[in-house]
Amino acid sequence: MPLCSRRCAVLSFGLLVLSLGCGAGDDLPPLAPVDGRVTLNGQGVEGAQVFFSPMKGPTSLGTTDANGAFTLTVSGGKQPGAVVGTHTVKVAMPMQVDPKAPAGTSPESQGPAYLPPVNYTFPEGIRVDAGTNNVELSLEKAKKQVG
């Protein structure tokens, strides 16, 4: 085996061994349970996706139910919660039908009754502390971005 091929093989093997030691969940920073509610004009928002992104560590996400309630889970894993610390928070609203649209119109039609997705961010950040966290996300207090 030529010298270059041996070096490449040894280097590849070393990288493989290092990557095996980096499994999901092995080196997670401290996590804490997070649940909450997303509201707009005082009403729970159904079907919104909630993303908590810490300064360092994995993002956590959840989807709201019919009452706007959500529970966060670490992205790429099954661990409940979010990294302890300050997070940038984003709420992504699903496609919606314009309330003025004719009855029976579906979001999939994307015709004149279609309203584009809306993202809301909380730029001031939201803190997750050790222990149980209950977060109320009022979309009136967030920065809105359409499209």
Secondary structure, DSSP 8 states (H G I E B T S, - for coil): --HHHHHHHHHHHHHHHHHHTT-TTTT---EE-EEEEEEETTEE-TT-EEEEEESSS--EEEE--TTSEEE-EETTS--BSEESEEEEEEEEE--EE-TTS-TT--GGG-STTEE--EEEEEEEEEEE-SS-EEEEEEGGGSEEEE-
